[in-house]
């Protein structure tokens, strides 16, 4: 039997690595006052298509003979919930879960993948953006990522530039092409967009390719987009650690203000986190409120950190028993668990050597041995599997030793 295209299985070592990453992110989010939320995998197509953008709409997994589809992100379900539920404002929520997109699988890109989202609903202030960027930076650092930069732009600036020159049609097409500037280069973008921008192409396109310090670029754009520039400056006064990038678009059609991405600066140059402001999205579901969010791309982050798991099991101690002493081993394991130490016993009747082989194969750090000598003395023999050192002592002393490492 074959696995479905673009899907994956995660064996225990990989799941332990993933769960560790999820826990690190969730703990960081909670430190900033974010609350957990869970939403269903299936949503009405009308909900999913409300403002997903043409590219995402074409990637939806739709359920045959129904009006249902699988969520392509965690923001649209949040918007539905927030529009239909009364929360104290601002409502700060996080959600870590899988989403599905019907796109062509490739390295680091799958049809089912996990996101770690955090959103703030009910704040129009740039303080919200600053908090999300600070929190995401801390999360990535705690995960072990250090070589990254934050790129930021504003959809208000992009839209205002086009409005200034009277360009009203084909905006989505223009933005989609502009978003490819990193992949195909400025010259290719210029050539592609020149017909759509007409006589103003020589004035507009250089504005998307500005270089230099943030303030220099903002000054160049201020006459075309004063409101958007003012917001970026306000944000820079709170969270200055970003690079203003006038060509940054991000693909989702619901963004209305700031957009941002975290990109690698080391051996990996791609994006592994991003988000933006989507003030108009909740209005589509009947209840308007300003909102901004960020999403960490778990799959790319884990790929960047490396696929080799640090641990192969959660077990702290394997209780190995000699023949006729299995019940004593069970009692020892039970005592360990009562003290918060995870413990396993042999379930298939292996000899002592094979029990040690099993513990070694899973990198279990400690083995406690129970045989005649231990049963009679009411002590245990404990071996540190890393150093090979072994001693016989009371279970209380053994527990203290396990906890000290």
DOKE-351062 format. One line per field, with one value per residue (C-alpha): x, y, z. Coordinates in Angstrom, 2 decimals. Example, Ala and Ser with C-alpha at 12.3 -4.5 7.8 and 13.67 -1.06 7.14 Angstrom:
2
c1	(12.30; 13.67)
c2	(-4.50; -1.06)
c3	(7.80; 7.14)
% end
This chain:
405
c1	(0.00; 1.26; 0.97; -1.12; 0.84; 2.17; 1.41; 3.83; 4.11; 6.00; 7.70; 8.31; 11.73; 10.34; 7.20; 9.28; 11.20; 7.96; 6.26; 9.28; 9.04; 5.26; 5.73; 8.48; 6.32; 3.17; 5.05; 6.45; 3.03; 1.49; 4.20; 2.80; -0.75; -2.07; -4.84; -5.30; -8.04; -8.97; -11.08; -12.33; -10.48; -13.58; -15.16; -17.88; -16.45; -18.08; -16.02; -12.78; -13.26; -14.43; -11.09; -8.41; -6.85; -6.91; -3.80; -5.03; -8.57; -7.10; -5.38; -8.41; -9.21; -12.96; -15.18; -17.17; -20.94; -20.84; -20.21; -17.22; -13.46; -10.38; -8.89; -5.90; -4.74; -5.71; -6.58; -9.83; -11.34; -10.26; -12.02; -15.22; -14.98; -14.16; -17.04; -19.52; -18.22; -17.91; -14.42; -12.78; -10.69; -8.04; -8.53; -5.11; -5.20; -2.73; -3.35; -0.93; -2.36; -2.40; -3.69; -4.11; -3.32; -3.60; -0.23; 2.60; 4.78; 8.51; 11.30; 10.01; 6.53; 3.69; -0.05; -0.56; 1.59; 1.49; 1.36; 1.85; -0.32; -0.77; -3.30; -4.54; -8.14; -9.40; -6.28; -5.53; -2.33; 1.14; 1.79; 0.07; 2.47; 5.43; 4.32; 3.87; 7.27; 8.97; 7.23; 8.03; 11.69; 11.90; 10.16; 12.58; 15.59; 14.39; 13.96; 17.61; 17.36; 19.65; 20.42; 17.29; 16.03; 12.60; 11.31; 8.31; 6.10; 2.56; -0.25; -1.45; 1.77; 1.46; -2.18; -1.55; 1.25; -1.04; -3.88; -1.57; -0.88; -4.50; -3.87; -7.12; -7.32; -5.27; -3.94; -3.87; -1.98; 0.47; 1.05; 1.51; 4.20; 5.86; 5.97; 8.26; 11.01; 13.31; 12.86; 12.92; 14.72; 13.80; 14.39; 11.95; 9.35; 9.78; 9.32; 6.21; 4.52; 5.39; 2.23; -0.07; 1.49; 1.67; 3.20; 3.85; 5.99; 9.26; 7.97; 6.24; 8.56; 11.68; 9.65; 9.40; 13.16; 14.46; 17.74; 19.37; 18.29; 14.64; 14.20; 15.68; 13.18; 10.27; 11.12; 11.04; 7.54; 5.98; 4.46; 2.66; 1.54; 1.62; -0.68; 1.15; 4.55; 3.39; 2.32; 5.65; 7.48; 5.28; 6.10; 9.80; 9.71; 8.53; 10.22; 13.15; 14.62; 13.19; 14.20; 11.62; 11.19; 8.90; 8.51; 7.21; 3.59; 2.72; 0.20; -2.97; -5.65; -7.00; -4.02; -4.84; -1.91; 1.48; 2.93; 6.08; 8.31; 11.14; 13.82; 17.03; 20.39; 22.59; 22.70; 18.91; 17.64; 13.93; 10.99; 9.90; 7.44; 5.19; 1.97; 0.29; -2.72; -6.14; -8.54; -11.24; -11.43; -13.81; -16.26; -16.79; -18.17; -20.49; -18.46; -15.74; -12.69; -9.03; -6.78; -3.16; -1.44; 1.71; 2.32; 5.45; 5.99; 6.75; 7.81; 10.43; 11.70; 12.21; 13.82; 16.19; 17.02; 17.80; 15.86; 17.94; 15.94; 17.66; 15.73; 14.11; 11.81; 10.34; 11.29; 13.67; 14.24; 13.95; 13.34; 15.11; 14.15; 15.72; 13.47; 10.84; 11.25; 8.91; 6.32; 9.03; 9.98; 6.38; 6.27; 9.52; 8.21; 5.01; 7.01; 9.08; 5.97; 4.48; 7.56; 7.07; 9.74; 8.71; 9.49; 9.12; 9.26; 9.79; 6.53; 7.70; 9.87; 13.35; 16.53; 18.53; 20.95; 18.12; 16.42; 19.62; 19.82; 16.29; 17.08; 20.26; 18.45; 16.04; 18.77; 17.01; 19.43; 18.98; 18.39; 17.34; 17.98; 15.82; 16.95; 17.34; 20.02; 17.99; 14.74; 16.32; 18.18; 15.23; 17.61; 18.06; 21.02; 21.08; 23.23; 23.95; 23.69; 25.89; 28.84; 28.30; 28.69; 26.63; 25.78; 23.41; 21.38; 17.94; 15.23; 15.03; 18.73; 18.36; 15.51; 17.64; 20.45; 18.09; 16.68; 20.13; 21.14)
c2	(0.00; 3.45; 6.63; 9.39; 11.90; 14.83; 13.19; 11.84; 9.44; 10.52; 7.74; 8.10; 9.85; 12.42; 12.89; 13.55; 16.23; 17.76; 17.67; 19.40; 22.16; 22.51; 22.75; 25.39; 27.54; 27.13; 28.00; 31.15; 32.19; 31.72; 33.90; 36.77; 36.10; 34.15; 31.60; 28.27; 27.70; 24.65; 24.66; 21.84; 20.56; 21.06; 24.42; 25.55; 26.42; 29.83; 30.45; 29.24; 31.12; 34.41; 36.06; 33.43; 34.74; 33.06; 30.95; 29.46; 28.97; 26.72; 24.59; 23.80; 20.20; 20.13; 17.31; 15.78; 16.28; 18.74; 22.40; 21.53; 21.83; 21.33; 24.41; 25.83; 27.94; 28.69; 32.36; 31.92; 29.57; 32.04; 34.85; 32.79; 32.07; 35.67; 37.00; 34.75; 34.83; 37.59; 37.87; 40.56; 42.68; 42.33; 38.59; 36.94; 33.35; 30.74; 27.50; 24.77; 22.31; 20.81; 22.51; 21.16; 22.57; 20.78; 21.83; 19.91; 18.35; 19.16; 19.25; 21.15; 21.55; 19.08; 18.79; 18.38; 20.57; 22.16; 25.79; 27.53; 30.64; 33.57; 36.33; 39.47; 40.48; 43.89; 46.07; 48.47; 49.66; 48.85; 47.63; 44.41; 43.90; 44.66; 42.06; 39.37; 40.07; 40.06; 36.81; 35.06; 36.12; 34.71; 31.47; 30.92; 31.66; 29.18; 26.55; 27.02; 29.31; 32.33; 33.15; 34.99; 38.45; 40.06; 41.62; 43.95; 45.89; 47.26; 46.41; 49.97; 51.22; 48.86; 49.79; 53.52; 53.53; 51.98; 54.34; 57.34; 56.46; 55.49; 51.75; 50.13; 46.82; 43.62; 44.36; 40.73; 39.84; 42.68; 41.69; 38.00; 38.90; 41.35; 38.64; 36.60; 39.22; 37.05; 34.07; 35.59; 38.89; 42.54; 42.57; 39.69; 41.32; 44.59; 42.89; 41.02; 44.02; 46.69; 46.07; 46.19; 49.41; 51.07; 54.53; 54.61; 51.44; 53.42; 55.41; 52.63; 49.64; 51.37; 52.12; 48.38; 47.93; 50.58; 49.89; 51.37; 51.98; 51.83; 55.58; 56.32; 53.95; 55.29; 58.86; 57.87; 56.41; 58.96; 61.16; 58.14; 56.37; 58.69; 56.54; 53.28; 54.91; 56.49; 53.08; 51.47; 54.31; 53.87; 50.17; 50.86; 53.02; 50.01; 47.09; 48.35; 44.95; 44.62; 45.44; 47.43; 45.59; 47.43; 44.37; 42.04; 41.06; 37.64; 35.63; 35.58; 37.93; 39.00; 41.07; 44.77; 46.41; 45.29; 42.06; 40.40; 37.38; 35.72; 34.54; 32.62; 34.36; 31.27; 28.21; 28.38; 31.55; 30.77; 31.90; 29.95; 32.34; 35.16; 37.03; 40.38; 42.55; 41.55; 44.20; 43.52; 39.75; 39.55; 41.86; 39.11; 36.93; 39.58; 41.23; 43.75; 44.09; 44.90; 41.84; 40.84; 37.48; 35.47; 31.85; 29.78; 27.14; 24.11; 21.86; 24.21; 25.06; 21.40; 20.77; 23.64; 22.38; 18.93; 15.72; 13.77; 13.47; 14.03; 11.24; 7.99; 7.51; 9.36; 6.47; 7.42; 3.92; 0.39; -2.14; -5.35; -8.49; -11.89; -14.97; -15.31; -11.67; -9.94; -9.07; -7.39; -5.45; -4.32; -3.03; -1.12; 0.45; 1.45; 3.12; 5.03; 6.28; 7.49; 9.69; 11.12; 8.97; 7.19; 3.48; 0.43; -3.30; -6.25; -7.44; -10.38; -12.50; -11.63; -12.66; -10.01; -9.39; -8.72; -6.46; -4.40; -4.41; -3.03; -0.25; 0.60; 0.74; 3.37; 5.34; 4.84; 6.51; 4.20; 0.47; -0.92; -4.64; -6.82; -10.38; -12.68; -10.54; -7.36; -8.97; -10.41; -7.21; -4.99; -2.91; -2.36; -2.43; 0.68; 1.22; 4.50; 3.44; 6.30; 5.71; 2.02; 2.65; 0.34; 0.31; -1.41; 0.83; 1.54; 2.56; 5.95; 6.54; 5.35; 7.81; 10.63; 9.65; 9.55; 12.98; 14.52; 13.93)
c3	(0.00; -0.92; 1.05; -0.55; -2.62; -0.63; 2.73; 5.33; 8.25; 11.35; 13.28; 17.03; 16.80; 14.37; 16.45; 19.54; 17.67; 16.39; 19.78; 21.32; 18.71; 19.21; 22.98; 22.66; 20.40; 22.49; 25.69; 24.10; 22.79; 26.22; 27.79; 25.69; 26.88; 23.88; 24.44; 22.60; 20.03; 17.94; 14.77; 12.50; 9.44; 7.28; 6.49; 4.11; 0.70; 0.94; 4.08; 2.50; -0.76; 0.74; 0.12; -0.29; -3.47; -6.87; -6.27; -2.99; -4.30; -6.98; -4.32; -2.19; -1.33; -1.98; -0.74; -3.62; -3.64; -0.76; 0.01; 2.20; 1.82; 3.96; 5.61; 3.74; 6.67; 10.27; 9.77; 7.85; 10.50; 13.20; 11.35; 11.23; 14.98; 15.89; 13.78; 15.57; 19.14; 21.70; 23.21; 25.36; 23.00; 21.97; 21.49; 21.34; 20.17; 19.02; 17.15; 16.11; 13.63; 10.13; 6.98; 3.46; 0.01; -3.31; -4.70; -6.32; -3.59; -3.48; -0.90; 2.12; 0.60; 1.19; 0.70; 4.42; 6.62; 10.05; 11.00; 14.33; 14.20; 16.54; 15.86; 17.56; 16.86; 17.94; 17.77; 14.93; 16.62; 15.33; 18.86; 17.80; 14.89; 17.16; 19.69; 17.03; 15.48; 18.88; 19.85; 16.56; 16.81; 20.33; 19.27; 16.38; 18.58; 21.21; 18.51; 17.61; 14.59; 14.66; 11.03; 9.90; 8.99; 9.12; 5.90; 6.06; 3.68; 3.60; 1.24; 1.84; 0.27; -2.69; -3.31; -2.83; -5.41; -8.01; -7.07; -7.35; -10.97; -11.70; -12.05; -10.94; -12.80; -12.66; -9.17; -8.09; -11.26; -10.68; -7.06; -7.92; -10.43; -8.06; -5.39; -7.70; -7.79; -5.62; -7.92; -11.41; -10.79; -11.26; -15.03; -15.62; -13.36; -15.24; -18.59; -17.40; -15.77; -18.32; -20.42; -17.37; -16.05; -19.42; -19.65; -15.91; -15.76; -15.67; -12.68; -10.76; -10.99; -9.61; -6.45; -5.83; -6.17; -3.78; -1.95; 1.12; 4.70; 5.75; 6.16; 2.75; 1.12; 3.16; 2.19; -1.48; -1.08; 1.26; -1.47; -2.99; 0.21; 3.26; 5.44; 4.82; 5.32; 8.60; 9.92; 9.01; 10.76; 13.84; 13.91; 13.45; 16.56; 18.60; 16.82; 14.74; 13.81; 10.31; 6.75; 4.80; 1.48; -1.01; -3.26; -0.52; -1.24; 0.24; -1.71; 0.36; -0.95; 2.43; 3.57; 3.90; 5.72; 6.96; 5.56; 6.85; 6.37; 8.26; 5.84; 6.38; 6.06; 6.43; 4.19; 3.84; 2.15; 2.00; 4.10; 7.18; 8.83; 7.74; 8.20; 8.06; 8.81; 7.50; 8.84; 6.27; 6.52; 9.49; 7.71; 5.13; 7.92; 9.31; 12.07; 11.30; 13.53; 12.92; 13.00; 12.42; 12.60; 12.01; 11.08; 11.67; 8.99; 11.14; 8.26; 6.88; 10.34; 11.21; 7.84; 8.53; 12.02; 10.62; 10.39; 12.92; 16.11; 19.46; 21.19; 20.14; 23.12; 26.07; 28.37; 31.19; 32.59; 31.28; 34.05; 32.98; 34.84; 35.19; 34.86; 37.64; 38.73; 36.29; 38.97; 41.06; 37.94; 37.48; 41.05; 40.49; 37.28; 39.05; 41.85; 39.28; 37.46; 40.74; 41.07; 37.57; 35.89; 32.69; 32.80; 30.58; 31.28; 28.96; 27.39; 25.27; 27.58; 26.29; 28.03; 29.89; 26.99; 24.55; 27.06; 27.20; 23.38; 23.24; 25.73; 23.82; 20.46; 21.80; 23.62; 26.96; 29.41; 32.40; 32.98; 36.35; 36.82; 39.05; 39.85; 42.84; 44.51; 44.16; 45.31; 48.46; 49.40; 48.43; 46.32; 42.60; 40.26; 38.08; 34.99; 33.25; 29.61; 28.41; 30.73; 31.48; 35.21; 37.40; 41.12; 43.54; 45.83; 47.20; 44.77; 46.51; 45.86; 42.28; 41.68; 43.06; 40.67; 37.67; 38.49; 38.96; 35.33)
% end
